[in-house]
Amino acid sequence: MNGNLSELEKEHLDKYGYLYNPNELLSDKLKRYNFISAQKDVKEKNAPYVYSVATARKSFGNNISVYKLSNELLDKIKETTIDKMPDETPELYKRPFIIEAHDPSAVLFGDINSILGFYQDYEGMKKTETTSKPRFNFLFHSNKEKEYNWELSVQTINEYIISSSKSNRFFYLGCNLFYLRPFENKDYWDFTKVDYDRNIMVKTNYCDSCPYKGDCEYSSMRDKKLPYHLCLTGVWDNLLSFITVFNYLLIAANTPLKEKRTVAHSNYTINKKGKVIEKTEEWITRYIYVDDTKKIYPKNPDSSELNKGGLTLKDVQVRSHLKRVAFGAGHSEREWRIIESYEKKVWAKDGDTKIIVGLKK
């Protein structure tokens, strides 16, 4: 149990003890937390931890969807890039979701093992503004079994944000759980430098080799005496790129993914105007795998006509990537397709940038 909880949080332990387990995945927490309880808790005075979890749970209503990803799919996401992001909101961001690994002890990337995305109006925002600003928020959970190694650093960041009236788009809630609100003036596809090996909190010496070092906007939040720092832009990029690539792998016309779905139901009762009403919650778990038999590789063209004179044959590995391609009558429609990783045969002349290409699986 976290020893640094506030007095208000400690008051909630008897009622919400199961929500505070630092080693439990978000899906497991919410399975025991029904919609009516969450709806009530959002209206009451609660500590940030309970309020955030209650708001997230409320956003699902009585139907909760969880994606469980296989290890092969996790590798697939990390090795896949997107050719060009369109100016659109990916489908996955249009409804609440939870993303976790099949293996409860595995991580999605870095030290993050559970991501929950949900809608929430920002505090202080007028209703007329909610239609033009993103309201999708994230809770994400670290797999750290012990928090003491970075907890002092992250609590210091929380205090800095509160005392300096900085934007509350990031907050450490306790028990390995973090909250992140979208960056102002950035959309869900605005991510740049991806580093899936990066943890939420990084050791101080990591900053020397960090790709954000030159334009880090959070350097003022750091106490150099502390052993760990937060790279919020790095966390944002990793979250958004991971979710977005997964989104397009799900919907690509030639996706190599397959799914096994399970549905569980649980009942609870409410008292409405003196009448007891039974409600049913539906819990959908979608186990997603990579099916190698579905993979489509670039065809190997006839290379017999290639002019090999003066050229050196080289092998180049092309990363798996997602591409939006034209199809249909007059090529007027667009769809996403996955181009699997392949080895490219390159005929190149030393010192010459012009190449002739042949492909092979």
C-alpha positions as CSV (number, residue, x, y, z in Angstrom):
1,M,0.0,0.0,0.0
2,N,1.2,3.5,-0.8
3,G,2.5,5.2,2.3
4,N,2.2,8.8,0.9
5,L,-1.6,8.9,0.4
6,S,-3.4,12.1,1.5
7,E,-5.7,12.1,4.6
8,L,-8.7,12.2,2.3
9,E,-7.4,9.2,0.4
10,K,-6.9,7.3,3.6
11,E,-10.5,7.9,4.5
12,H,-11.5,6.0,1.3
13,L,-9.4,2.9,1.9
14,D,-12.2,0.9,3.7
15,K,-14.6,1.5,0.9
16,Y,-12.2,1.5,-2.1
17,G,-9.4,-0.7,-0.9
18,Y,-9.4,-2.8,-4.1
19,L,-8.9,0.3,-6.2
20,Y,-5.6,1.1,-4.5
21,N,-3.7,-2.1,-5.2
22,P,-0.5,-0.8,-6.9
23,N,0.2,-4.1,-8.8
24,E,-3.3,-4.6,-10.2
25,L,-4.1,-3.8,-13.8
26,L,-6.8,-1.2,-14.6
27,S,-9.1,-3.7,-16.1
28,D,-9.1,-5.8,-13.0
29,K,-9.9,-2.8,-10.8
30,L,-12.8,-1.7,-12.9
31,K,-14.4,-5.2,-13.1
32,R,-15.3,-4.8,-9.4
33,Y,-16.4,-1.2,-9.7
34,N,-19.9,-0.8,-11.1
35,F,-21.3,2.1,-13.1
36,I,-23.7,3.3,-10.5
37,S,-21.0,3.5,-7.8
38,A,-18.7,5.4,-10.1
39,Q,-21.5,7.8,-11.2
40,K,-22.2,8.5,-7.5
41,D,-18.5,8.9,-6.6
42,V,-17.9,11.5,-9.4
43,K,-20.5,13.7,-7.7
44,E,-19.1,13.4,-4.2
45,K,-15.9,14.9,-2.7
46,N,-13.2,12.3,-3.4
47,A,-9.4,12.3,-3.6
48,P,-7.9,12.7,-7.1
49,Y,-7.1,9.0,-7.3
50,V,-10.7,7.8,-6.7
51,Y,-12.2,10.7,-8.7
52,S,-10.1,9.9,-11.8
53,V,-10.8,6.2,-11.6
54,A,-14.5,6.9,-11.1
55,T,-14.6,9.3,-14.0
56,A,-12.9,6.8,-16.2
57,R,-15.3,4.0,-15.1
58,K,-18.3,6.2,-15.6
59,S,-17.3,7.0,-19.2
60,F,-17.8,3.3,-20.1
61,G,-21.4,3.0,-18.9
62,N,-22.5,-0.6,-18.6
63,N,-20.4,-1.9,-21.5
64,I,-16.6,-2.2,-21.1
65,S,-14.2,-3.2,-23.9
66,V,-10.7,-4.4,-23.2
67,Y,-8.0,-5.1,-25.7
68,K,-5.5,-7.8,-24.7
69,L,-2.4,-7.9,-27.0
70,S,-0.1,-10.8,-27.6
71,N,3.7,-10.5,-27.3
72,E,4.0,-10.9,-31.1
73,L,1.5,-8.0,-31.6
74,L,3.4,-5.8,-29.2
75,D,6.5,-6.4,-31.2
76,K,4.6,-5.7,-34.4
77,I,3.3,-2.3,-33.1
78,K,6.8,-1.2,-32.1
79,E,8.4,-2.1,-35.4
80,T,5.6,-0.5,-37.5
81,T,5.7,3.1,-38.7
82,I,3.0,5.3,-40.4
83,D,3.9,6.8,-43.8
84,K,1.8,9.9,-43.4
85,M,-0.8,10.7,-40.8
86,P,-4.1,12.0,-42.2
87,D,-5.9,15.0,-40.6
88,E,-8.5,12.9,-38.9
89,T,-9.2,11.4,-35.4
90,P,-8.4,7.7,-35.3
91,E,-11.4,5.5,-34.6
92,L,-10.0,4.1,-31.4
93,Y,-10.2,7.6,-29.8
94,K,-13.9,7.9,-30.4
95,R,-14.9,5.7,-27.4
96,P,-13.4,4.6,-24.1
97,F,-10.9,1.7,-24.2
98,I,-8.4,-0.3,-22.1
99,I,-5.3,-1.7,-23.7
100,E,-3.2,-4.4,-21.8
101,A,-1.0,-7.4,-22.6
102,H,-2.2,-11.0,-22.6
103,D,0.5,-11.7,-20.0
104,P,-0.4,-9.7,-16.8
105,S,3.3,-9.5,-16.0
106,A,4.3,-8.1,-19.4
107,V,4.6,-4.4,-20.4
108,L,3.1,-2.7,-23.4
109,F,6.3,-0.6,-23.7
110,G,8.8,1.0,-21.3
111,D,7.3,0.3,-17.9
112,I,3.7,0.9,-18.9
113,N,1.5,-2.2,-18.7
114,S,-2.1,-0.7,-18.8
115,I,-3.6,2.2,-20.7
116,L,-7.1,3.5,-20.3
117,G,-8.5,6.2,-22.6
118,F,-11.7,8.0,-21.7
119,Y,-13.7,11.2,-22.3
120,Q,-13.8,13.9,-19.6
121,D,-14.6,17.6,-19.8
122,Y,-11.8,19.8,-18.5
123,E,-12.4,21.6,-15.3
124,G,-13.4,25.2,-15.9
125,M,-14.2,24.7,-19.6
126,K,-17.4,26.1,-20.9
127,K,-19.8,23.8,-22.6
128,T,-19.4,25.7,-25.9
129,E,-15.7,25.0,-25.9
130,T,-16.0,21.2,-25.5
131,T,-16.9,20.7,-29.1
132,S,-13.7,22.3,-30.4
133,K,-11.2,21.0,-27.9
134,P,-10.0,17.4,-27.4
135,R,-11.4,15.8,-24.2
136,F,-9.8,12.4,-24.4
137,N,-7.8,11.7,-21.3
138,F,-5.6,8.8,-20.2
139,L,-4.9,6.8,-17.1
140,F,-1.8,4.6,-17.4
141,H,-0.3,2.2,-15.0
142,S,3.4,1.3,-14.3
143,N,4.4,-2.2,-13.7
144,K,6.8,-1.2,-10.9
145,E,6.4,-3.5,-7.9
146,K,8.0,-0.9,-5.6
147,E,7.5,2.8,-6.0
148,Y,10.1,4.2,-3.6
149,N,12.8,4.5,-6.3
150,W,11.0,7.2,-8.2
151,E,8.1,8.3,-6.0
152,L,10.0,11.1,-4.4
153,S,10.8,12.6,-7.8
154,V,7.3,12.3,-9.2
155,Q,5.7,13.7,-6.0
156,T,8.1,16.7,-6.3
157,I,6.8,17.2,-9.9
158,N,3.2,17.1,-8.6
159,E,3.9,19.7,-6.0
160,Y,5.6,21.9,-8.6
161,I,2.6,21.8,-10.9
162,I,0.2,22.6,-8.1
163,S,2.3,25.4,-6.5
164,S,3.1,27.1,-9.8
165,S,-0.4,26.8,-11.2
166,K,0.9,24.9,-14.2
167,S,-1.4,23.0,-16.4
168,N,-2.8,20.0,-14.7
169,R,-2.6,17.8,-17.8
170,F,-0.2,15.4,-16.0
171,F,-0.6,14.1,-12.5
172,Y,0.7,11.2,-10.5
173,L,-2.3,9.8,-8.6
174,G,-0.5,7.2,-6.5
175,C,-0.2,3.4,-6.5
176,N,1.7,3.4,-9.8
177,L,-1.2,5.2,-11.6
178,F,-0.8,8.3,-13.7
179,Y,-3.2,10.8,-15.3
180,L,-2.5,12.6,-18.6
181,R,-4.7,15.2,-20.3
182,P,-4.0,15.9,-24.0
183,F,-1.6,18.7,-24.8
184,E,-3.2,22.0,-25.7
185,N,-3.1,22.7,-29.4
186,K,-2.0,19.2,-30.3
187,D,-4.0,16.4,-31.8
188,Y,-3.9,12.7,-31.3
189,W,-1.5,12.1,-34.2
190,D,1.0,14.8,-33.2
191,F,3.9,12.7,-32.1
192,T,7.5,12.8,-33.2
193,K,10.4,11.1,-31.5
194,V,9.3,7.6,-30.4
195,D,11.4,5.7,-27.9
196,Y,9.5,2.7,-26.6
197,D,12.4,1.7,-24.3
198,R,11.8,4.9,-22.3
199,N,10.2,4.5,-18.8
200,I,7.8,7.1,-17.3
201,M,10.4,8.2,-14.9
202,V,14.0,8.2,-16.3
203,K,17.3,8.4,-14.5
204,T,19.0,11.7,-14.5
205,N,21.9,10.6,-16.7
206,Y,19.3,9.6,-19.4
207,C,18.8,13.3,-20.2
208,D,22.3,13.6,-21.7
209,S,21.4,11.4,-24.6
210,C,17.7,12.3,-24.8
211,P,16.5,13.4,-28.3
212,Y,14.4,16.2,-26.6
213,K,17.4,17.7,-24.8
214,G,17.7,20.8,-27.0
215,D,14.0,21.8,-26.7
216,C,12.9,20.3,-23.4
217,E,10.1,22.5,-21.9
218,Y,10.1,20.7,-18.6
219,S,13.7,21.2,-17.6
220,S,12.6,23.9,-15.0
221,M,10.5,21.2,-13.3
222,R,13.6,19.2,-12.4
223,D,15.5,19.0,-9.2
224,K,19.0,17.9,-10.2
225,K,19.5,16.4,-6.7
226,L,16.8,13.9,-7.5
227,P,17.8,10.6,-9.2
228,Y,14.7,10.5,-11.5
229,H,13.1,12.9,-13.9
230,L,9.9,13.0,-16.0
231,C,10.0,13.4,-19.8
232,L,6.4,14.3,-20.4
233,T,6.8,14.9,-24.1
234,G,8.4,11.5,-24.4
235,V,5.5,9.8,-22.5
236,W,3.0,11.6,-24.8
237,D,4.8,10.5,-28.0
238,N,5.0,6.9,-26.9
239,L,1.4,6.7,-25.8
240,L,0.0,8.4,-28.9
241,S,2.2,6.5,-31.4
242,F,1.5,3.1,-29.8
243,I,-2.3,3.6,-29.7
244,T,-2.4,5.1,-33.2
245,V,-0.4,2.4,-34.8
246,F,-2.5,-0.2,-33.1
247,N,-5.7,1.6,-34.3
248,Y,-4.6,1.4,-38.0
249,L,-3.4,-2.2,-37.6
250,L,-6.9,-3.1,-36.4
251,I,-8.7,-1.5,-39.4
252,A,-6.1,-2.0,-42.2
253,A,-7.7,-3.7,-45.3
254,N,-5.1,-6.5,-45.2
255,T,-4.5,-6.6,-41.5
256,P,-2.6,-9.7,-40.3
257,L,-4.5,-9.6,-36.9
258,K,-7.0,-12.1,-35.6
259,E,-9.2,-11.9,-32.6
260,K,-10.7,-14.1,-30.0
261,R,-13.5,-12.4,-28.1
262,T,-15.0,-13.3,-24.7
263,V,-18.0,-11.7,-23.1
264,A,-18.8,-11.8,-19.4
265,H,-21.8,-10.4,-17.6
266,S,-22.4,-9.2,-14.0
267,N,-25.5,-7.9,-12.3
268,Y,-26.1,-5.2,-9.7
269,T,-29.3,-3.6,-8.3
270,I,-30.3,0.0,-7.9
271,N,-33.2,1.6,-6.0
272,K,-35.1,4.0,-8.1
273,K,-38.1,5.7,-6.5
274,G,-38.5,2.8,-4.1
275,K,-38.4,0.2,-6.8
276,V,-35.4,-2.2,-7.0
277,I,-34.1,-2.5,-10.5
278,E,-31.5,-5.0,-11.7
279,K,-28.9,-3.8,-14.1
280,T,-26.5,-5.9,-16.2
281,E,-22.9,-4.9,-17.1
282,E,-21.2,-6.5,-20.1
283,W,-17.4,-7.0,-20.1
284,I,-15.9,-7.6,-23.5
285,T,-12.4,-8.8,-23.7
286,R,-10.8,-8.9,-27.2
287,Y,-7.7,-11.0,-27.4
288,I,-5.7,-9.8,-30.4
289,Y,-3.0,-11.9,-32.1
290,V,-0.8,-11.8,-35.2
291,D,-1.7,-14.4,-37.8
292,D,1.4,-14.9,-39.9
293,T,-0.7,-16.7,-42.6
294,K,-2.5,-13.4,-43.3
295,K,0.7,-11.4,-44.0
296,I,1.0,-10.1,-47.5
297,Y,4.6,-9.3,-48.6
298,P,5.6,-7.1,-51.6
299,K,5.9,-9.3,-54.7
300,N,9.4,-10.0,-56.1
301,P,9.6,-8.4,-59.5
302,D,11.4,-9.9,-62.4
303,S,14.9,-8.6,-62.0
304,S,16.4,-10.2,-65.1
305,E,16.3,-6.9,-67.0
306,L,18.2,-5.0,-64.4
307,N,21.4,-3.5,-65.6
308,K,24.0,-4.7,-63.2
309,G,27.0,-3.2,-64.9
310,G,29.1,-1.3,-62.4
311,L,26.7,-1.7,-59.6
312,T,27.0,-3.6,-56.3
313,L,24.1,-5.7,-55.0
314,K,23.1,-4.8,-51.4
315,D,20.4,-6.1,-49.0
316,V,18.4,-3.5,-47.2
317,Q,15.7,-4.3,-44.6
318,V,12.5,-2.1,-44.9
319,R,10.5,-1.7,-41.8
320,S,6.9,-2.7,-41.6
321,H,4.7,0.4,-42.2
322,L,1.1,1.5,-42.6
323,K,0.1,3.3,-45.7
324,R,-3.1,4.9,-46.9
325,V,-3.7,3.9,-50.5
326,A,-6.3,4.8,-53.2
327,F,-8.8,2.2,-54.5
328,G,-12.2,2.0,-56.0
329,A,-13.6,3.7,-59.1
330,G,-11.3,6.5,-60.2
331,H,-9.2,5.8,-57.2
332,S,-11.5,8.1,-55.3
333,E,-11.6,6.1,-52.0
334,R,-8.8,5.6,-49.4
335,E,-8.0,2.7,-47.1
336,W,-5.2,1.7,-44.8
337,R,-2.9,-1.2,-45.7
338,I,0.0,-2.7,-43.9
339,I,3.2,-3.2,-45.8
340,E,5.1,-6.0,-44.1
341,S,8.8,-5.7,-43.4
342,Y,10.8,-7.0,-46.4
343,E,14.3,-7.2,-47.7
344,K,15.0,-4.9,-50.5
345,K,17.7,-5.7,-53.1
346,V,19.5,-2.6,-54.0
347,W,21.9,-2.2,-56.9
348,A,24.1,0.7,-56.0
349,K,27.3,2.3,-57.3
350,D,29.7,3.4,-54.6
351,G,29.4,7.1,-54.1
352,D,26.3,7.3,-56.3
353,T,22.9,8.0,-54.8
354,K,21.0,6.6,-57.8
355,I,19.8,3.1,-57.2
356,I,17.9,0.4,-59.0
357,V,15.6,-1.7,-56.8
358,G,14.5,-5.2,-56.8
359,L,12.3,-6.7,-54.0
360,K,12.3,-10.1,-52.3
361,K,10.3,-11.5,-49.4
